[in-house]
Amino acid sequence: MEVEIAAEAKDKRFNRMVAITVVVLSIFMGLSQVKDGNIVQAMQQAQSSAVDSWGEYQATKTKQHIDETALAQIKALSLIGGGKAAQASAPEIARLTAEIAKYKAEIPQLRAQAKGFEDQYNALNVHDDQFDASDALISIAVSMSAVAALVEVAGALYGAWVFGAGGIIMGLAGFLGWSLHSDFMARLLS
């Protein structure tokens, strides 16, 4: 009778360790999912802004090219037409020259802005990968904990703790901005 009570107490202790493991990992994973969702939204905004900026960059380069072509044509026509044609085209030449100068000043700024949004996206993507790895490792740990509870094997629970610790470390890396990143896991989970 005492053996049964001792075995029952041991089972309760083991099941409590499994339950605590699952609760801690689930809470951490839930918090990580909220943060990861916010990161994904910021990534989408950065990507959208990059696309818009590159579009504006391309449009400005196109306008510059059109104005340069028009300026060359006007100058060629004014040479052919003589003095009166040159005088008549002078205001248009001045306008096109000013527009071209404006575009030349805008283009590097637009390129830098678009590149900045791309860099922001890439930086956020590192943290998104960290949360993805955290989610995967913690999911494995929770599954292993469930198996440990069913088969009552301590080794399975210890394995769950190893995977759970890895998941928590990756999640903390995402929360705290650490540069911890696994290219292998990122490629695997992409």
N, C-alpha and C positions, 0 to 999 in steps of 0.2 A: 504494500500500500504506500509506503514512504517512497519507493522507487517511482511509482506512478506520479506522485505529487512533485517529486524533483524533476521528472521528465516534463510534466505539464508546465512547471515554472520556467524550465529552460526554453520550452516552445514559446511561451509568452514573451520572454526576454528577446528571443530571436525575432519574433513577429513585431515586437515594438521597435527593434532596430531597423527592420525593413520598413515599417510604417514611417518612422522618423526620416529615413533616407528618402523615401518617396515624397514626403511632404516638403522637406527642404529643397530637393531638386525641382519639384513642381513649382514652388513659389519662385525660386530663382529663375526658372525657365519662363514663367509668366511675366516677370519683370523685364527679363531680357527681350521677350517678344514685343513688349510695348516700346522699348528703346529701339529695337530693330525696325519696327514699323515706322517710327519717326525718322530713322536714318533713310529708309527706303523712300519716304516722301521727299526728304531733302535731296536725295539722289535724282529723283524724277524731276524736281524743280531745276537742279543744276543741269541735267541733261537737256531739258526743254530750253533753258536759257542759253546753253551752248549752241543748240540747233538754231535758235533765233539769231544769236550773235553771228554765227557763221553765215546764215542767210543774209543778214544785213551787210556783212563783209563782202560777200559775193556780189550783192546788188550794187554796192558802192564801187567795187572794181569794174563792174559792167558799165555803170554810168561814167566812170572815168574813161574807160576805153571808147565809149560812144562819143564823149565830148572830145577826146583826143583825135578821133577820126574826123569828126565834124570840123574841128579847128584846122586840121591839115587840109581838108577839102576847101574850106573858106579861104585859107591862105593861098592855095593853088589857084582858085578861081579869081582871087583879087589880083594875082600876078598876071593872069591871062587877060583880065578885064582892064587893067591899067589903073591910072590914078583915081578916077571917080569910083570905081569898084572897090579899091583899097580904102578910100575914105568912108564909103557906105558900110563896109564890113568891119571897120575899126571897133565900133561898140560891141559887136557880136564877138569879135576876137578877144576883147577885154573881158567880156562876160565869161566866155569859155575858159580863158586862162585862169580867171579867178575860181571858177568851179573846179577845174582840174587841180589847182593848188589846194582847195578845200578837201577834195577827195584824197589827195596824197597825204594830207595831215590826218584825216579820219581813219584811213586804212590800217595803219599800225596800231592805233588805239582799239579798233574793232577786233583786230587779230589777237591782241593781248587780252582783251575782255573775253573772247571766245575761248582762248587757251586757258584762262583763269577758271572759267566754268568747267572745262574738261578736267583740270587739275583738282578742282573741288570734288567733282564726281568720283575721280579715282581715289582720292583720300577717303571719301565716305565709303567707297566700295570695300576698302580694306576692313573697316569696322563692320560692315554688313557681312563680309566673309567670316569675321570672328564670331559674330552672333549666329551665323548659320552653322559653323563648326560646333559652337556651344550647344545649340539646339540638337544637333545630331548626337553628340556625345552624351548629353543628358537623357535623350530619348532611349539610347542604348542602355544607359544605367538604370532607368526606370523599368525597362523591360527585363533586365537581368535581376533586378530586385523582386519583380513579380515571380520570376522563375525560382529565385532563391526561397521565396515564401512557400511556393508550392512543393518544392522538393526538399526543403529544409536543409540546404547545403550551404555552409558558411562560405565556402570558396566562391560561390556565385555572388554572394553579397559583397565579398571583398573585391571581386572583379567589378561589380557595380560601383563600388566606392572609387575605384581607380578611374573608370570612365566618367563618373560624376565629378571627380576632382578635375579631370581634364576639361570637362564642360564648364565648370565654374571658373577655372583659370582663363579659358577663352572668352567667357562672358565678361569677366572682370577686365580683360584686355580691351574689350569693346567699350565698356563703361568708362574706363579710366584713360583711354586713348593710348594704350601701350602699342608698341610697334610689333608685338608678337603676331606672327602671321605664318600660316602653313600653306605654301604654294601647292603642295600635294593635295591637301584637303580642299583648298579652294577650287582646284581643277576637278577634283573628284565630285564636289558638290555643285559645280556650275552646270 
